[in-house]
Amino acid sequence: MDMSSLFWYSKNYKFYQPPPTIVYFSSLLEKISMLVYRQLKWSIIFHYTWPSLLYYFFLSLSVFLIHDYFELIRLHIPFNIIAALSTALAIFLGFKNNNAYDRWWEARQIWGLLVNYSRVWAREVMLLISSPDVAIQEEIKQLHKKLIYRHIGFVHGLRVFLRRQHHYNKSGLQEYYEGPNEYSDVKDFVSASEFEEFSHKNNPPNFLIEQQGVDLKKAMDKGWINEYFFVRLEETLIEFNNIQGRCERIKNTPLPRQYSSFSKVFVFIHASVLPFVFIEELGWLSIPFSVIISFVFRCLDLMGERAEDPFENRIEDVPLTALSIAIETNLKEQMGETDFPKPKDYYAGIVL
């Protein structure tokens, strides 16, 4: 019996009540299920391709009217030309898309490491920072919470920091959907004074890592951490620095612009030549066939263009918000808390 059947029986026959944790993650899966579907919504596809489709249609229609309908001018290009151009374009787009996907997948792997090291950080903080003195146990627990909560703030802050858009990455297209991207998500995890200082830093996430190191040094001075444990915790902080640095490298080093620039030019040339090849043999059928083939190449071009920058707060991004919520949930659970963050209201099944 699957999960949906169990929930149906729970509602109608009242004999199965799923635990709160299952209900929470089931609601999250309902929200994100559109992401794992293999079929994209046509509304999303047409949102980014309709200007090109209009050009393809009216060009093909014009060629048909001039060549076939009114027979004003003979507009025909040999098939060998488009065959050579199509082959070269397919190889070029394949190379570009492969490199674009490598960048996206590397970004996802980096955030996978952040998830893992975040769990390690919470475990190390709670196990390695301790004291046999019963009188200060509450103070140590408060330090545990401070260090873990500040790390949650670091994760949310890193997400916002990475999603700030550079002017040279703006495509000029109106995005189908953009999620909120504000540092206010960090407020609940640091003190008011620390948040004020954090929000005025040039690199806010790095500031929080520095504060973690300061608090660890204070704890060592108080005898709550020995030197070996201090080095171990500091190594974990270094991993967070490395993770941030790898993300910044992808963010600040775009795919060489000649690939993006020439791919647009080549796709445009290919689409502009195509109707002249088909008009002689297909007549009015050259219109739909030219549009469909040009649409395919345009989609291939867009796939690479949209995947090459995985931190732009766009629908094709690595889902940093969902990963941040997962990290926050994991760490709170490790601390024994139950007030897990609620899933974001995802728009049309889009996970950011």
VONU-153699 format. One line per 10 residues: number of its first residue (from 1); their letters; for each residue x, y, z of N, C-alpha, C. Coordinates in steps of 0.2 Angstrom, whole numbers, padded with zeros to 4 digits. Example, Ala and Ser with C-alpha at 12.3 -4.5 7.8 and 13.67 -1.06 7.14 Angstrom:
1> AS> 0066/-0028/0039/0062/-0022/0039/0066/-0016/0039; 0064/-0011/0035/0068/-0005/0036/0064/0000/0039
//
This chain:
1> MDMSSLFWYS> 0004/-0006/0000/0000/0000/0000/0004/0006/0000; 0003/0011/-0005/0007/0017/-0005/0005/0022/0000; 0009/0028/0000/0008/0033/0005/0001/0036/0004; -0001/0037/-0002/-0007/0041/-0003/-0013/0036/-0001; -0013/0030/-0002/-0018/0025/0001/-0019/0025/0008; -0013/0026/0012/-0013/0026/0019/-0016/0032/0021; -0015/0038/0018/-0018/0044/0020/-0025/0044/0019; -0028/0041/0013/-0035/0040/0012/-0038/0036/0017; -0035/0031/0019/-0039/0027/0024/-0039/0030/0031; -0033/0034/0032/-0033/0038/0038/-0039/0043/0039
11> KNYKFYQPPP> -0040/0046/0033/-0046/0051/0033/-0053/0048/0033; -0054/0042/0030/-0060/0039/0030/-0062/0034/0035; -0057/0030/0037/-0058/0025/0042/-0054/0026/0049; -0050/0031/0050/-0047/0033/0056/-0043/0028/0060; -0040/0023/0056/-0036/0018/0060/-0029/0019/0059; -0027/0024/0054/-0020/0025/0054/-0018/0032/0054; -0014/0034/0059/-0012/0041/0060/-0004/0042/0059; -0002/0045/0053/0005/0045/0052/0008/0050/0057; 0015/0048/0059/0018/0053/0063/0019/0060/0060; 0020/0065/0064/0021/0072/0061/0026/0072/0056
21> TIVYFSSLLE> 0032/0069/0057/0038/0069/0053/0036/0067/0046; 0032/0061/0045/0030/0059/0039/0025/0064/0035; 0021/0067/0039/0016/0072/0037/0020/0077/0034; 0025/0080/0038/0029/0085/0035/0032/0084/0029; 0036/0078/0028/0040/0077/0022/0035/0075/0017; 0029/0072/0018/0025/0071/0013/0022/0077/0010; 0021/0082/0014/0018/0089/0011/0024/0092/0007; 0030/0091/0009/0036/0094/0005/0036/0090/-0001; 0035/0084/-0002/0036/0080/-0008/0030/0082/-0013; 0024/0083/-0010/0019/0086/-0014/0020/0092/-0017
31> KISMLVYRQL> 0024/0097/-0013/0026/0103/-0016/0031/0103/-0022; 0035/0098/-0021/0041/0098/-0026/0040/0092/-0031; 0034/0089/-0031/0034/0083/-0036/0034/0085/-0043; 0032/0092/-0045/0033/0094/-0051/0040/0094/-0054; 0045/0095/-0049/0052/0096/-0052/0054/0089/-0054; 0052/0083/-0052/0055/0077/-0054/0051/0074/-0060; 0045/0077/-0062/0042/0075/-0068/0046/0076/-0074; 0046/0071/-0079/0050/0072/-0085/0047/0077/-0090; 0041/0078/-0089/0038/0083/-0094/0037/0090/-0091; 0040/0094/-0095/0040/0101/-0093/0033/0104/-0095
41> KWSIIFHYTW> 0031/0109/-0092/0025/0113/-0094/0026/0117/-0100; 0021/0116/-0104/0022/0120/-0111/0021/0128/-0109; 0018/0130/-0104/0018/0137/-0102/0025/0140/-0101; 0029/0135/-0098/0036/0138/-0096/0040/0138/-0103; 0039/0133/-0107/0043/0132/-0113/0041/0138/-0118; 0035/0139/-0119/0033/0145/-0123/0034/0152/-0120; 0035/0152/-0114/0037/0159/-0111/0044/0161/-0113; 0048/0156/-0114/0055/0158/-0116/0056/0158/-0124; 0052/0154/-0127/0053/0153/-0134/0048/0157/-0139; 0043/0160/-0136/0038/0163/-0141/0040/0168/-0146
51> PSLLYYFFLS> 0045/0173/-0144/0047/0177/-0149/0051/0174/-0154; 0055/0169/-0153/0058/0165/-0158/0053/0161/-0163; 0048/0158/-0160/0043/0155/-0163/0039/0159/-0168; 0038/0165/-0166/0035/0170/-0170/0039/0172/-0176; 0045/0173/-0175/0050/0174/-0181/0050/0168/-0185; 0051/0162/-0183/0051/0156/-0187/0045/0156/-0191; 0039/0157/-0188/0033/0156/-0192/0032/0161/-0197; 0033/0168/-0196/0032/0173/-0201/0037/0172/-0206; 0043/0170/-0205/0048/0170/-0210/0046/0164/-0215; 0044/0158/-0212/0042/0153/-0216/0036/0154/-0220
61> LSVFLIHDYF> 0031/0158/-0217/0025/0160/-0221/0027/0165/-0227; 0032/0169/-0225/0034/0174/-0231/0037/0171/-0236; 0041/0166/-0235/0045/0162/-0240/0039/0158/-0244; 0034/0155/-0241/0029/0151/-0245/0025/0156/-0249; 0023/0162/-0246/0019/0166/-0250/0023/0169/-0256; 0029/0171/-0256/0033/0174/-0261/0035/0168/-0266; 0037/0162/-0264/0039/0157/-0268/0033/0153/-0272; 0029/0151/-0267/0024/0146/-0270/0017/0149/-0271; 0015/0154/-0267/0008/0156/-0268/0007/0161/-0273; 0012/0167/-0273/0011/0172/-0278/0016/0171/-0283
71> ELIRLHIPFN> 0021/0166/-0282/0026/0164/-0287/0030/0171/-0290; 0032/0175/-0285/0035/0181/-0287/0043/0180/-0288; 0046/0176/-0284/0053/0175/-0284/0054/0167/-0282; 0059/0164/-0286/0061/0157/-0284/0066/0158/-0278; 0064/0155/-0273/0068/0155/-0266/0069/0148/-0264; 0075/0146/-0267/0077/0139/-0265/0084/0138/-0264; 0086/0135/-0259/0093/0133/-0257/0094/0126/-0257; 0099/0123/-0260/0101/0116/-0260/0101/0113/-0253; 0099/0107/-0252/0098/0103/-0246/0105/0102/-0243; 0110/0101/-0247/0117/0100/-0244/0119/0106/-0239
81> IIAALSTALA> 0117/0112/-0241/0120/0117/-0237/0117/0117/-0229; 0110/0116/-0229/0107/0115/-0222/0110/0109/-0219; 0111/0103/-0222/0114/0097/-0219/0120/0098/-0216; 0125/0102/-0219/0131/0103/-0216/0131/0108/-0210; 0126/0113/-0211/0125/0118/-0206/0122/0115/-0200; 0117/0110/-0201/0114/0107/-0195/0119/0102/-0191; 0123/0099/-0195/0128/0094/-0192/0133/0098/-0187; 0135/0104/-0190/0140/0108/-0186/0137/0111/-0180; 0131/0113/-0181/0127/0117/-0176/0125/0112/-0170; 0123/0105/-0172/0122/0100/-0167/0128/0099/-0163
91> IFLGFKNNNA> 0134/0098/-0166/0140/0097/-0162/0142/0102/-0158; 0141/0108/-0160/0143/0114/-0156/0138/0115/-0150; 0132/0114/-0151/0127/0114/-0146/0128/0109/-0141; 0130/0103/-0143/0131/0097/-0139/0137/0099/-0134; 0142/0102/-0137/0148/0103/-0133/0147/0109/-0128; 0143/0114/-0130/0141/0119/-0125/0137/0117/-0120; 0132/0113/-0121/0127/0110/-0116/0130/0105/-0111; 0135/0101/-0114/0139/0097/-0109/0143/0101/-0104; 0146/0106/-0106/0150/0110/-0102/0145/0114/-0097; 0139/0116/-0099/0135/0120/-0095/0132/0115/-0090
101> YDRWWEARQI> 0130/0109/-0092/0128/0104/-0087/0133/0102/-0082; 0139/0102/-0084/0145/0101/-0079/0145/0106/-0073; 0144/0112/-0075/0144/0118/-0071/0138/0117/-0066; 0132/0115/-0068/0126/0114/-0064/0127/0109/-0059; 0130/0103/-0062/0131/0097/-0058/0136/0098/-0052; 0141/0102/-0054/0146/0103/-0049/0143/0107/-0043; 0139/0112/-0045/0136/0116/-0040/0132/0112/-0036; 0128/0107/-0039/0124/0103/-0034/0128/0098/-0030; 0134/0096/-0032/0138/0092/-0028/0141/0096/-0022; 0143/0102/-0024/0145/0107/-0018/0140/0108/-0013
111> WGLLVNYSRV> 0134/0109/-0015/0129/0110/-0010/0127/0103/-0006; 0128/0097/-0010/0128/0091/-0006/0133/0090/-0001; 0139/0093/-0002/0144/0093/0003/0142/0097/0009; 0139/0103/0007/0137/0107/0013/0132/0104/0017; 0127/0100/0014/0122/0097/0018/0126/0092/0023; 0131/0088/0020/0134/0083/0024/0138/0086/0030; 0142/0091/0028/0147/0094/0033/0143/0098/0038; 0137/0101/0036/0132/0104/0041/0130/0099/0047; 0128/0093/0045/0127/0088/0050/0133/0086/0054; 0139/0086/0051/0145/0085/0055/0146/0090/0060
121> WAREVMLLIS> 0145/0096/0057/0146/0102/0062/0142/0102/0068; 0135/0100/0067/0131/0100/0073/0133/0094/0078; 0135/0088/0075/0137/0083/0079/0143/0085/0083; 0148/0088/0080/0154/0089/0083/0153/0094/0088; 0149/0099/0087/0148/0105/0092/0145/0102/0098; 0140/0097/0097/0137/0095/0103/0141/0089/0107; 0146/0086/0103/0150/0081/0107/0156/0083/0109; 0159/0088/0106/0166/0090/0107/0167/0096/0112; 0161/0100/0112/0161/0106/0117/0158/0104/0123; 0161/0103/0129/0158/0100/0135/0162/0102/0141
131> SPDVAIQEEI> 0160/0100/0147/0163/0102/0153/0160/0097/0158; 0164/0094/0163/0161/0090/0168/0158/0095/0174; 0159/0101/0174/0156/0106/0179/0148/0106/0177; 0144/0104/0182/0137/0104/0181/0134/0111/0181; 0138/0115/0185/0135/0122/0185/0135/0126/0179; 0139/0124/0174/0139/0128/0168/0136/0124/0162; 0133/0119/0163/0130/0115/0158/0125/0119/0154; 0121/0123/0157/0116/0127/0153/0119/0132/0149; 0125/0135/0151/0129/0139/0147/0132/0136/0141; 0134/0130/0142/0137/0126/0136/0131/0124/0131
141> KQLHKKLIYR> 0125/0123/0134/0120/0121/0129/0118/0127/0125; 0118/0133/0128/0117/0139/0124/0122/0141/0119; 0128/0139/0121/0134/0139/0116/0133/0135/0110; 0131/0128/0111/0129/0124/0106/0124/0127/0101; 0118/0129/0104/0113/0132/0100/0115/0138/0096; 0119/0142/0099/0122/0148/0096/0126/0146/0090; 0130/0141/0091/0135/0139/0085/0131/0136/0079; 0126/0132/0081/0122/0128/0076/0117/0133/0073; 0114/0137/0077/0110/0142/0074/0113/0147/0069; 0119/0149/0071/0123/0153/0067/0125/0150/0060
151> HIGFVHGLRV> 0126/0143/0061/0128/0140/0055/0122/0139/0050; 0116/0138/0053/0110/0139/0049/0109/0145/0045; 0111/0151/0049/0111/0157/0046/0116/0158/0041; 0122/0155/0042/0127/0155/0036/0124/0152/0030; 0121/0146/0031/0118/0142/0025/0113/0147/0021; 0108/0150/0025/0103/0154/0022/0107/0161/0019; 0112/0163/0022/0115/0169/0020/0119/0167/0013; 0122/0161/0013/0126/0159/0007/0122/0159/0001; 0116/0156/0002/0111/0156/-0003/0109/0162/-0006; 0107/0167/-0002/0106/0174/-0004/0112/0177/-0007
161> FLRRQHHYNK> 0118/0176/-0004/0124/0179/-0007/0125/0177/-0014; 0124/0170/-0015/0126/0167/-0022/0120/0169/-0027; 0114/0171/-0025/0109/0172/-0030/0108/0180/-0031; 0113/0184/-0029/0113/0191/-0031/0115/0190/-0039; 0112/0194/-0043/0113/0193/-0050/0118/0199/-0052; 0123/0196/-0056/0128/0201/-0059/0125/0204/-0065; 0126/0210/-0067/0123/0214/-0072/0125/0210/-0079; 0131/0207/-0079/0133/0204/-0086/0129/0197/-0087; 0126/0194/-0082/0122/0188/-0083/0115/0189/-0084; 0112/0195/-0084/0105/0197/-0086/0104/0196/-0093
171> SGLQEYYEGP> 0099/0191/-0094/0098/0190/-0101/0093/0194/-0105; 0089/0199/-0101/0084/0203/-0104/0077/0200/-0104; 0077/0193/-0103/0071/0190/-0103/0067/0191/-0096; 0060/0192/-0097/0056/0192/-0091/0056/0184/-0088; 0058/0183/-0082/0058/0177/-0079/0051/0174/-0078; 0050/0168/-0079/0044/0165/-0077/0042/0165/-0070; 0047/0164/-0066/0046/0165/-0059/0053/0166/-0055; 0052/0171/-0050/0058/0172/-0046/0056/0172/-0039; 0060/0168/-0035/0058/0168/-0028/0061/0174/-0024; 0059/0175/-0018/0062/0180/-0014/0069/0178/-0012
181> NEYSDVKDFV> 0073/0184/-0012/0080/0183/-0010/0083/0188/-0006; 0081/0187/0001/0083/0193/0006/0087/0190/0012; 0091/0194/0014/0095/0192/0020/0091/0191/0026; 0085/0194/0026/0080/0193/0032/0079/0186/0034; 0080/0181/0030/0080/0174/0032/0085/0172/0037; 0090/0176/0038/0095/0175/0043/0094/0177/0050; 0089/0182/0050/0087/0186/0057/0086/0181/0063; 0083/0175/0061/0080/0171/0067/0086/0167/0070; 0092/0167/0067/0097/0163/0069/0104/0166/0072; 0104/0173/0072/0109/0177/0075/0106/0182/0079
191> SASEFEEFSH> 0110/0185/0083/0108/0191/0087/0106/0197/0083; 0102/0201/0086/0101/0208/0082/0107/0212/0080; 0112/0212/0085/0118/0216/0084/0122/0213/0079; 0122/0206/0079/0126/0202/0074/0123/0203/0067; 0117/0203/0067/0113/0203/0060/0114/0210/0057; 0114/0215/0062/0116/0222/0059/0123/0222/0056; 0127/0220/0059/0134/0220/0057/0135/0215/0051; 0132/0210/0051/0131/0205/0045/0129/0208/0039; 0123/0212/0039/0120/0214/0034/0124/0220/0030; 0129/0223/0033/0133/0228/0031/0140/0226/0028
201> KNNPPNFLIE> 0141/0219/0028/0147/0216/0026/0147/0215/0018; 0153/0216/0015/0154/0214/0008/0153/0207/0007; 0155/0203/0012/0154/0196/0011/0151/0193/0017; 0144/0194/0018/0141/0192/0024/0142/0184/0027; 0142/0179/0022/0143/0173/0025/0150/0171/0028; 0155/0174/0025/0162/0174/0027/0162/0177/0034; 0158/0182/0036/0158/0185/0042/0156/0181/0047; 0150/0177/0046/0148/0172/0051/0153/0166/0052; 0156/0164/0047/0161/0159/0049/0167/0162/0053; 0169/0168/0052/0174/0171/0057/0171/0171/0064
211> QQGVDLKKAM> 0165/0173/0065/0162/0173/0071/0162/0166/0075; 0161/0161/0071/0161/0154/0073/0168/0153/0076; 0173/0155/0072/0180/0154/0075/0181/0158/0081; 0179/0164/0082/0180/0168/0088/0176/0164/0094; 0170/0162/0093/0167/0159/0099/0171/0152/0100; 0173/0148/0096/0177/0142/0097/0183/0144/0101; 0187/0149/0099/0193/0151/0103/0191/0153/0110; 0185/0157/0111/0183/0158/0118/0182/0152/0122; 0178/0147/0119/0177/0141/0122/0183/0137/0124; 0188/0137/0120/0195/0134/0121/0198/0137/0127
221> DKGWINEYFF> 0198/0144/0127/0201/0148/0133/0197/0146/0139; 0191/0145/0139/0187/0143/0145/0188/0136/0147; 0192/0132/0143/0193/0125/0145/0187/0120/0142; 0183/0122/0138/0177/0118/0136/0179/0114/0130; 0185/0116/0127/0187/0112/0121/0195/0111/0122; 0197/0105/0121/0204/0104/0121/0207/0106/0114; 0214/0107/0114/0217/0109/0108/0215/0104/0102; 0215/0098/0103/0214/0093/0097/0207/0094/0095; 0202/0095/0099/0195/0096/0097/0194/0103/0094; 0198/0108/0096/0198/0114/0093/0200/0114/0086
231> VRLEETLIEF> 0206/0110/0084/0208/0110/0078/0203/0106/0073; 0200/0101/0076/0195/0097/0072/0189/0101/0070; 0186/0105/0075/0181/0110/0073/0183/0115/0068; 0189/0118/0069/0192/0123/0064/0192/0120/0057; 0194/0113/0057/0195/0110/0050/0188/0110/0047; 0183/0109/0051/0176/0109/0048/0174/0116/0045; 0176/0121/0049/0175/0128/0047/0179/0129/0040; 0185/0126/0040/0189/0127/0034/0185/0124/0028; 0181/0118/0029/0178/0115/0024/0172/0120/0021; 0169/0123/0026/0164/0128/0024/0166/0134/0020
241> NNIQGRCERI> 0172/0136/0022/0176/0141/0018/0177/0138/0011; 0179/0132/0010/0181/0129/0004/0174/0129/0000; 0169/0127/0003/0163/0126/-0001/0160/0133/-0003; 0161/0138/0001/0159/0144/-0002/0163/0147/-0007; 0170/0145/-0007/0175/0147/-0012/0173/0144/-0019; 0171/0138/-0018/0170/0134/-0025/0164/0137/-0028; 0159/0138/-0024/0152/0141/-0026/0154/0148/-0029; 0158/0152/-0026/0160/0159/-0029/0164/0158/-0035; 0168/0153/-0036/0171/0152/-0042/0166/0151/-0048; 0161/0147/-0047/0156/0146/-0052/0152/0152/-0054
251> KNTPLPRQYS> 0151/0155/-0048/0146/0161/-0049/0150/0167/-0053; 0156/0168/-0051/0160/0174/-0054/0164/0172/-0060; 0164/0166/-0062/0168/0164/-0068/0163/0161/-0073; 0160/0165/-0077/0155/0163/-0082/0158/0158/-0088; 0154/0154/-0091/0156/0150/-0096/0158/0155/-0102; 0164/0154/-0105/0167/0159/-0110/0161/0161/-0115; 0161/0168/-0115/0155/0171/-0118/0155/0169/-0126; 0160/0167/-0129/0160/0166/-0136/0155/0160/-0137; 0154/0155/-0133/0150/0150/-0134/0143/0152/-0134; 0141/0156/-0129/0134/0159/-0129/0132/0163/-0135
261> SFSKVFVFIH> 0137/0168/-0136/0136/0172/-0142/0135/0169/-0148; 0140/0165/-0150/0140/0161/-0157/0134/0156/-0157; 0132/0153/-0152/0127/0148/-0152/0120/0152/-0154; 0119/0158/-0152/0113/0162/-0154/0114/0164/-0161; 0120/0166/-0163/0120/0168/-0170/0119/0162/-0175; 0122/0156/-0173/0122/0150/-0177/0115/0148/-0178; 0111/0148/-0172/0104/0145/-0172/0100/0150/-0176; 0101/0156/-0176/0097/0161/-0180/0098/0160/-0187; 0105/0159/-0189/0106/0158/-0196/0103/0152/-0199; 0103/0147/-0194/0101/0140/-0196/0093/0141/-0197
271> ASVLPFVFIE> 0090/0144/-0193/0082/0145/-0193/0080/0149/-0199; 0085/0154/-0201/0083/0159/-0206/0084/0155/-0213; 0089/0150/-0214/0090/0147/-0220/0085/0141/-0221; 0082/0138/-0216/0078/0132/-0216/0072/0133/-0221; 0068/0138/-0221/0062/0138/-0225/0064/0138/-0232; 0070/0141/-0234/0072/0141/-0241/0074/0134/-0244; 0076/0130/-0239/0078/0123/-0241/0071/0119/-0242; 0066/0119/-0238/0061/0115/-0239/0055/0117/-0244; 0055/0124/-0245/0050/0126/-0249/0049/0123/-0256; 0054/0121/-0259/0053/0118/-0266/0050/0111/-0266
281> ELGWLSIPFS> 0051/0107/-0261/0049/0100/-0261/0042/0100/-0257; 0042/0104/-0251/0036/0103/-0247/0030/0108/-0248; 0032/0113/-0251/0027/0118/-0252/0024/0121/-0245; 0018/0122/-0244/0015/0124/-0238/0017/0120/-0232; 0019/0114/-0232/0021/0110/-0227/0028/0112/-0224; 0032/0116/-0228/0038/0119/-0226/0037/0124/-0220; 0031/0127/-0219/0030/0131/-0213/0030/0127/-0207; 0026/0122/-0206/0026/0118/-0199/0033/0115/-0198; 0036/0112/-0203/0042/0108/-0203/0048/0113/-0201; 0048/0119/-0204/0053/0124/-0203/0053/0126/-0195
291> VIISFVFRCL> 0047/0127/-0193/0046/0130/-0186/0048/0125/-0181; 0046/0118/-0183/0047/0113/-0178/0055/0112/-0177; 0058/0111/-0183/0065/0110/-0183/0069/0116/-0179; 0067/0122/-0181/0070/0128/-0178/0069/0128/-0171; 0063/0126/-0169/0061/0126/-0162/0066/0121/-0158; 0067/0115/-0161/0071/0110/-0158/0078/0113/-0156; 0081/0116/-0161/0088/0119/-0160/0088/0125/-0155; 0082/0129/-0155/0082/0135/-0151/0081/0132/-0144; 0078/0126/-0143/0077/0124/-0136/0084/0121/-0134; 0088/0118/-0138/0094/0115/-0136/0099/0121/-0134
301> DLMGERAEDP> 0098/0126/-0138/0102/0132/-0136/0100/0135/-0129; 0094/0135/-0128/0092/0138/-0121/0093/0134/-0116; 0093/0127/-0117/0095/0122/-0111/0102/0124/-0109; 0107/0125/-0113/0114/0126/-0111/0114/0133/-0108; 0111/0138/-0111/0111/0145/-0109/0108/0146/-0102; 0103/0142/-0100/0100/0143/-0094/0103/0138/-0088; 0107/0133/-0090/0110/0129/-0085/0117/0131/-0083; 0120/0135/-0087/0127/0137/-0086/0128/0141/-0080; 0123/0145/-0078/0124/0149/-0072/0119/0146/-0066; 0121/0142/-0062/0116/0138/-0057/0114/0142/-0051
311> FENRIEDVPL> 0117/0148/-0050/0115/0152/-0044/0112/0159/-0046; 0107/0159/-0051/0104/0165/-0053/0097/0166/-0051; 0094/0162/-0046/0088/0163/-0044/0083/0162/-0049; 0084/0157/-0053/0079/0156/-0059/0077/0149/-0058; 0072/0147/-0062/0068/0141/-0061/0073/0134/-0063; 0078/0136/-0066/0083/0130/-0068/0089/0130/-0063; 0089/0134/-0058/0094/0134/-0053/0095/0127/-0049; 0100/0126/-0046/0101/0122/-0041/0096/0124/-0035; 0092/0120/-0032/0087/0122/-0028/0089/0123/-0021; 0093/0129/-0021/0096/0131/-0014/0091/0132/-0009
321> TALSIAIETN> 0085/0135/-0010/0081/0136/-0005/0078/0130/-0001; 0077/0125/-0006/0075/0118/-0003/0080/0115/0001; 0087/0115/-0002/0092/0113/0002/0094/0116/0008; 0093/0123/0009/0094/0126/0015/0088/0124/0020; 0082/0123/0018/0077/0121/0023/0079/0114/0025; 0081/0110/0021/0083/0103/0023/0089/0103/0028; 0094/0107/0027/0099/0108/0032/0096/0111/0039; 0092/0116/0038/0089/0118/0044/0085/0113/0048; 0081/0109/0044/0077/0104/0048/0082/0098/0051; 0087/0096/0047/0092/0091/0050/0095/0094/0056
331> LKEQMGETDF> 0098/0100/0056/0101/0102/0062/0097/0103/0068; 0091/0106/0067/0086/0106/0072/0084/0099/0075; 0083/0095/0071/0082/0088/0073/0088/0085/0077; 0094/0086/0075/0100/0084/0079/0100/0087/0086; 0097/0093/0087/0097/0097/0093/0091/0095/0097; 0087/0091/0095/0081/0088/0098/0075/0093/0098; 0075/0098/0093/0069/0102/0092/0064/0099/0087; 0058/0102/0087/0053/0099/0083/0050/0105/0079; 0052/0111/0080/0049/0117/0076/0052/0117/0069; 0051/0112/0065/0055/0112/0059/0052/0118/0054
341> PKPKDYYAGI> 0056/0120/0049/0053/0125/0045/0048/0123/0040; 0043/0127/0039/0038/0124/0034/0040/0125/0027; 0038/0120/0023/0040/0120/0016/0038/0127/0013; 0042/0130/0008/0040/0136/0005/0034/0134/0000; 0030/0140/-0001/0025/0139/-0006/0028/0139/-0013; 0029/0134/-0016/0032/0133/-0023/0027/0135/-0028; 0029/0139/-0033/0024/0141/-0038/0024/0136/-0044; 0018/0134/-0045/0018/0129/-0051/0023/0123/-0051; 0024/0121/-0045/0029/0115/-0045/0036/0117/-0045; 0038/0123/-0045/0045/0125/-0046/0048/0125/-0039
351> VL> 0054/0122/-0039/0058/0122/-0033/0064/0126/-0033; 0065/0131/-0029/0070/0136/-0029/0075/0134/-0023
//
